[in-house]
Structures are given as structure tokens and as C-alpha cells.
Amino acid sequence: MTAPEKTGAAADTLIRGPRRRRVRGGVPLPLLLPSLIGLAFLLVPLVALLIRAPWSSLPDLLTSTEVWQALQLSLVCATAATAVSLVLGVPLAWLLARVEFPGRGLVRALVTLPLVLPPVVGGVALLMALGRNGVVGRWLDSWFGITLPFTTTGVVVAEAFVAMPFLVISVEGTLRAADPRYEEAATTLGASRFTAFRRVTLPLIAPGIAAGAVLAWARALGEFGATITFAGNFPGRTQTMPLAVYLALQNDPEAAIALSLVLLAVSIAVLAGLRDRWMAPA
């Protein structure tokens, strides 16, 4: 190895070394104390939920009619909202990642807006758009007799509205990381853009789609604000698990804790399933 090569290798080692080595020595107290307080702040409420859980009566609570209806409705609506997000969100993510058009940055910002928009505001916006007197809802009602607010379909719409951005972001990031030359090679061999997307791109980005679908499903399952504003809180029809937790907390705290444990278990399962994607070392 020549002298310049050795010098370059040494410089590369100096640059990359700190990224691979852990900091040795004691942790400074000004950093240790806030970190422990922050950890306790995040974990103590969850531990308290487990401590106060009615473990002996948990099977009876989870099999009661009210809880089972809310659980079943939540699973069905979250799955349907995820399906809607997949059908609409994957093409939208492809458009944002692969197509150059004026205002693409603005469109991306609008797509991600529900991530930071208060859910209640999202529910009000859905009412203004899809309510019986809404901008679009009045035509749905007069032309097709379709009414979305305060129905089970309205729950699916509200959950898809808040969950789809999670899928779009995940899929768009995967598309940007994928090499577009595979699609270009398929088109040069005579495949149409849609065929290249279906036969080449989809298999490449399947892990990203799966991760986005899981995130969207978990977000839809835990949706509260937009659902109660747009679909209401009717047992057996629009009362999902978060709404049932809110109602049970006033009348039956043990049932509220039992439903909260189910949602907690789902959240832990989602994090465990996506651990390799989020926590893999760079």
C-alpha cells in the first residue's frame, strides 16, 4: 500500500471510528439524571396500568358483550381502513417518489398534514367535506343516497384519513431507496410503466409496504378524535376500542383498563415487528 493510500485509510478510520465505537467512561451526572427521569416518566404510567389491571377478572371483561363488540368493530374497521390506505396510498407514494411535477413539495406537505393535525380538527374537516351538507357529501346523499357520518363506513373513512400518511411516508421512503434503473430496464424491454411497477417495483418495495401497512393499521386501531367527531359513539355501530375506553372509564374503570391493555399489547407487538426496520444500525 502506498503512502497516500495509507494516509487515506487512516483518515477513513478516524472518520468512521466514532460511529462504530461506544463512548467509554462514566456518564456525566447532568446527562444521567435527566435521562433516568425521562425514562421513568415514560415507563411508570405503563407499569401502573399493568399493576392496576384486574388480572383475575380480565377474561370475563374481555368476553363481555360491550367489550367484544368494540373489539370486533375496531379490528374490522382498522383492517378496512388499512386496505383503503393500501389501494390509495401506494400509488400516491409512487407518484411522489418517481414523478417530477410542479408543486410536488406542497403535495407532499399536504399528504403528511394529518400527521400533525389535531384529530378532532380532522373529524370536523371530514364533516365539512362528507357530511350531508358537506362540499362532497351533499352530492353523495342526493345522487347516490350515501350517508357517511355516524355510520360504520364513517369510522373506516375517519381511520383511513389519519392512517394513510403513515403508509405513504413509509412506501415513499422505500421507493426513494430502491434503484429506479430496474424499472427503466423493464420499460426498455417493452414493459409498460404499470407492468414494470407491478412486476418489478412492488416486489422490491414489499417490505416497506408491509411496514407501512402495519403502522397504518395500528394508527387506525387507536384513532379517537376524528372517529368520535365524524362517526359518533354508538355501541355496536361506531364505538371502537378507544371510544369504549373513554366511555368505560366513567362507568366501569376495570373494563377501561382491560381494553387499554389490549391496545397496549397491540402497540408492543407493532414495535416488536418493526424493530429491525427502525433500530438497525446504520
C-alpha positions, 0 to 999 in steps of 0.5 A, spaced: 500 500 500 502 506 498 503 512 502 497 516 500 493 510 500 495 509 507 494 516 509 487 515 506 485 509 510 487 512 516 483 518 515 477 513 513 478 510 520 478 516 524 472 518 520 468 512 521 471 510 528 466 514 532 460 511 529 462 504 530 465 505 537 461 506 544 463 512 548 467 509 554 467 512 561 462 514 566 456 518 564 456 525 566 451 526 572 447 532 568 446 527 562 444 521 567 439 524 571 435 527 566 435 521 562 433 516 568 427 521 569 425 521 562 425 514 562 421 513 568 416 518 566 415 514 560 415 507 563 411 508 570 404 510 567 405 503 563 407 499 569 401 502 573 396 500 568 399 493 568 399 493 576 392 496 576 389 491 571 384 486 574 388 480 572 383 475 575 377 478 572 380 480 565 377 474 561 370 475 563 371 483 561 374 481 555 368 476 553 363 481 555 358 483 550 360 491 550 367 489 550 367 484 544 363 488 540 368 494 540 373 489 539 370 486 533 368 493 530 375 496 531 379 490 528 374 490 522 374 497 521 382 498 522 383 492 517 378 496 512 381 502 513 388 499 512 386 496 505 383 503 503 390 506 505 393 500 501 389 501 494 390 509 495 396 510 498 401 506 494 400 509 488 400 516 491 407 514 494 409 512 487 407 518 484 411 522 489 417 518 489 418 517 481 414 523 478 417 530 477 411 535 477 410 542 479 408 543 486 410 536 488 413 539 495 406 542 497 403 535 495 407 532 499 406 537 505 399 536 504 399 528 504 403 528 511 398 534 514 394 529 518 400 527 521 400 533 525 393 535 525 389 535 531 384 529 530 378 532 532 380 538 527 380 532 522 373 529 524 370 536 523 374 537 516 371 530 514 364 533 516 365 539 512 367 535 506 362 528 507 357 530 511 350 531 508 351 538 507 358 537 506 362 540 499 362 532 497 357 529 501 351 533 499 352 530 492 353 523 495 346 523 499 342 526 493 345 522 487 347 516 490 343 516 497 350 515 501 350 517 508 357 517 511 357 520 518 355 516 524 355 510 520 360 504 520 363 506 513 364 513 517 369 510 522 373 506 516 373 513 512 375 517 519 381 511 520 383 511 513 384 519 513 389 519 519 392 512 517 394 513 510 400 518 511 403 513 515 403 508 509 405 513 504 411 516 508 413 509 509 412 506 501 415 513 499 421 512 503 422 505 500 421 507 493 426 513 494 431 507 496 430 502 491 434 503 484 429 506 479 434 503 473 430 496 474 424 499 472 427 503 466 430 496 464 423 493 464 420 499 460 426 498 455 424 491 454 417 493 452 414 493 459 409 498 460 410 503 466 404 499 470 407 492 468 414 494 470 411 497 477 407 491 478 412 486 476 418 489 478 417 495 483 412 492 488 416 486 489 422 490 491 418 495 495 414 489 499 417 490 505 416 497 506 409 496 504 408 491 509 411 496 514 407 501 512 401 497 512 402 495 519 403 502 522 397 504 518 393 499 521 395 500 528 394 508 527 387 506 525 386 501 531 387 507 536 384 513 532 379 517 537 378 524 535 376 524 528 372 517 529 368 520 535 367 527 531 365 524 524 362 517 526 359 518 533 359 513 539 354 508 538 355 501 541 355 496 536 355 501 530 361 506 531 364 505 538 371 502 537 376 500 542 378 507 544 371 510 544 369 504 549 375 506 553 373 513 554 366 511 555 368 505 560 372 509 564 366 513 567 362 507 568 366 501 569 374 503 570 376 495 570 373 494 563 377 501 561 383 498 563 382 491 560 381 494 553 387 499 554 391 493 555 389 490 549 391 496 545 397 496 549 399 489 547 397 491 540 402 497 540 408 492 543 407 487 538 407 493 532 414 495 535 416 488 536 415 487 528 418 493 526 424 493 530 429 491 525 426 496 520 427 502 525 433 500 530 438 497 525 444 500 525 446 504 520 
